[in-house]
Structure formats: structure tokens, C-alpha cells
């Protein structure tokens, strides 16, 4: 898909924003319309609020643009508004195509992974605060709780490596075993592991042991949860790493 003007890109952002809201919240309720000013137009604050809402719902803040880049984008819109449209060269066409796809991808991801309700966030934060004390955890930037005991000196696992390890899984209470997620001497590629475990095992070396507490977003997230495992709950894994096999050494 190739967009030929900033107006088309803005329209796509608006469509993505409205689609995202409708999927996440159901059909939008009718909002009260502000009374127009005496001259027949809405107050300027309404236009500012509309622009702010469009930029937020259209995920403009997630595009990674600099202030200078965004200002140039706005200047192009202003020029078109005044009848002086800026011609689309090859670089502009490529930017429009990439940005429009980026907006669509961000909106789709937002629909698939709705944000946790405030009370759920508070409960998860309180849970990890307690587990930090109980298990002497550290918390990574992704939200993974971990406590890794050193093993032999050696290279840590990397994406593409195959691991041989033992895994004991427990429910959020730390006491209820989850045999469906536990195994002795399991063999798995790092890339095929749950996101939290993929991150965690790369902190280990051979013969090290680790405790990893995975928030829902780093385990099964919005996907299919195994039978007998409470969907949306934290999971605890005890991992003992036995062997690391690099891609070159694999048959």
C-alpha cells in the first residue's frame, strides 16, 4: 500500500485509532457535542483536544519520531491546508508507506494485548513486592523476577543455542506444583521458550540454578494457557541448567 499525501496518512491514523477503540471497548457511545460558538465554529480548545486525542489514539507517540521530525510533519499538513501541498518524492513515499504500516501494526498489537485494569496492575505490583522479599528477587526492565545462583564459568546461552535443563514449575503461591510445565532433562532451543524463561536462561551458565517469577505478559499472555494453569496469573520456575549446545555443535 502506497500513500500519496500526509492527509492520507492522517486518515489512516484516525481509522486505526477508531478501529482500535471499537474493538477494545465495543461500539463507541454517543458523546455529548459541545455547543458551537456564536460564529458557528467550535472553540479552539475543542480543536486542540481533538488533535491531541487523534495523536494519542493513532499511536503517534509510539512512532519514535524526534521533535524535529514531528514538526516537519505538521508543517507539511499546514502547507496543504493553505493550498501549498509539498510534492511527494521517493523518500516521502517510502516514509509514508513504512509509517502507515507501523501504525497498523501498533494498533493491532494494542487490540491483541489490552492493558491490565488498574486493580490488576496494583495486585501484580503487590505480588511482586512480596515475592521480592520471599525469594530475594531482582526485577528486570521487562518485569521478570529472578534470582540466579552462579554455576561454572562459561559462556551464557544465546538465541539459537539449544539447552538441556531441568524445570520445576509452580503456581503463583509458590507451593502448588504444575507438573504439566515441569520436566527433567528437557531439551529446548532458547528461541522456543516462554519470553520470561528466554530472558532468564541467558543470565545463567552451566550448572547454575535460577528462580524466575514470570508475570502473565512474559508467559502465555493473551494466548492459550495450559489446562490446570490459572490464566493471567504469575508463574514460578526453578531452572537447573545442565548443558548449552551452540548451533555449530548441533547435528
N, C-alpha and C positions, 0 to 999 in steps of 0.2 A: 504494500500500500504506500503510495506517494502522496504527500500533502503539498499543495501548491501555494499556501499562504499562511501567515500567522493566524488569520481568522479561522482557518480550518483546524489548526492545532488547538486553538482555544475552544472551538466547538467540540473537539474530541475529548478534551479535558472535562468539559461540562457534562458531556454524555457519560463519561466514565464515572464521574462523581455521582451523578443521579442514579446510574445503574448500581453503583456500589451501595448507596443508601437504600435503594429499593430492595435489593437482595438481603441486606443485613437487617433492616428494620421493618420489612413489609412495605406495602404501598404507603407513600408519604401522606400524612394527614394534612388537610387543608389548613394553611397557615393564615392568620389574620393579615390583611393587606393594609398598610399604613395609608392614611388619608393623604391624597396629593396636596401639594402646596397651592397657594392661591393662583399661581401662574400655570397650574395644570401639571407640574412635574413633581416628582418625589424630592424630599430633602436630600442634600448632598450626602448626608450621613448614611442614607439608605444605599446609595451607590457605593460608598466606601465599604459598608458592611457586606454588600453583595460581592464585591471584588475580593474581599478577604475570605468569604465563605467559599467562593469558587477556587481560589488558590489553595485553600486548605483541603477541600473535598477532592480537588483534582490532583492532589499529591504533589503540588509544585515544590513543596519544601523537601521532598524526597529525591528530587532530580539531581542534587549535587551541584547546582549552578552556583557560581560566585555572584556577589553583589553586582559586579560589573556586567556579567553576562545577563543577569535578570534585567538590569536597567536597559541594556541594548534591546532585549526582547520587548520591553514596554515601549521603548522609543519607536520600534517598528510598528506596533499597534497604533501609537499616537499618530504616526505619519499616515497610516492607512485611513484612520478616522478623519484626517484633514484632506484626504484625497490625493495623497502623495505616497502611494504604495511603494515599498522598497522591492526591486526586482529579486526574484529567487534565482540565485546562481547554483552551481553544483553543490557547493559546500552547504548552502542553506537547505537544499533539497535533502541532503544526507542527514543534516541535523534534525529536520522536521520528521523524517521517517523514523530515525532512531528514538527521538523523544516521544513520538506518538506511541510507539511500541512499548517504550518504558512505562508510560502512563497506564497503558492497558495491563501490563504485567503487574504493576504495583496494585492496581485496583483489584485484579483477580486474586492476588495474594491476600489482600485485605478481606475479601469476601470469604476465602477459604479458612482464614485464621482470625476469627473475630476476637477482639480484645477481651480479656477477662473482666468480669464485673468488679467494681471497687471492693466489694466484700470478699470476693475470691482472691484478689490481689493481696488484701490485708491478711487473709487466712494463710496464704502461701508464705508471705513475709514472716508472719509469726511462727510458722512451722520451721522455716529455715533458721530463724533466730534460735529456736530451741535446739535444733539438731546441731548447730554450730557448737553449742556448749556440750552437748551429749557426746558427740563424735569428734570434737576438736577439728572441725572442718574449716577449710578456706573456701571462699566463693570466687569463682572466675567471673570474667566480664559477661559471659553468656548466661550466668545464673547457676552453673554447675557447682555443687558442693563436693569437695574432695579432701581426702587425707591419704597421702601416698607414703608408704614406708620404703626406703631405698633397698635395692637389690644389688646384684653385681654391677660393676662398672661396665658400661657398654652403650651402644647407640640406641636411642629411643625409637620406638616404632614410628613409621611414617605412612602416609597414604600410599597404597599399593602393596604394602607388606602383608604377609599372612601371619597370624598369631596362633599359638597353641596356649590355651589358658583354661583355668577353672573359674566357674562363675556361680555364686550363690546369690539369689535374688530374694528380696523381702518386700512386703507391703510397707506403706508409709509408717506404720507403728514400729517398724524395725524388729518385730518379733514373728509376724506371720510369714512363713516361708512360701515362696512362689516356685514350686517345682517345675512349672511349665516354662519358666525363664531361667532355670538353673541347669548346669551341666558340668561334668568332669571332663577335662582334657578335650574341650571343644576346639575345633579348628575353624578360623574365620578370617576373612580379609578385613583390614581396618576400615576400608571404604564401605563394607556391608553392615557395619554395626550401627546401633542406635546413635543418634547425634551426640548425646551426652557421653556414651561409652567411647565413641570415636575420639572425642576430645580428651577423655580421661586416660585412655591407654597410652596416648602419646606423651604422657607425663612419666611413664614407667620405664623400667629396664628389666631384663631377665631376672627372675627370682624376686622381684619386688611385689608387694601386695598393696592394694588400694581399696578404699571405701569411697563409693561415688553415690551421691544423692541427686537424682535426676528430677528436675521439675517436669511437669507434663509436656511442655514445649520441646524438651530435649529427649523425650522418649517416643511415645506414639502420637502425641499431639492431637490433630484433628483426624487422624487415620483410624484404622480398625484396631481396637485393643484386644489382646488375647482373652479367651474365656477365663473367668475366675479372677481377672485383674480389674479393679475398680477404675473405670475410665476417668481421666482427668486428675488422678492422684499422683503424688510423688512416688518414686520407686528407689529402692536402695539396692546397690550391687556391691558385693565383695568379690574382688578380682585378684587372682594369683597368676602372674604371667610366667609361663614356662619356656617359651621359645618364640623367637622372631625370625621369620624367613623372608628374605628380600626377594623381589621379583626375579632377579637374576638366578637365584638358587632354587626357584620353584620349577618342578618338572613341566 
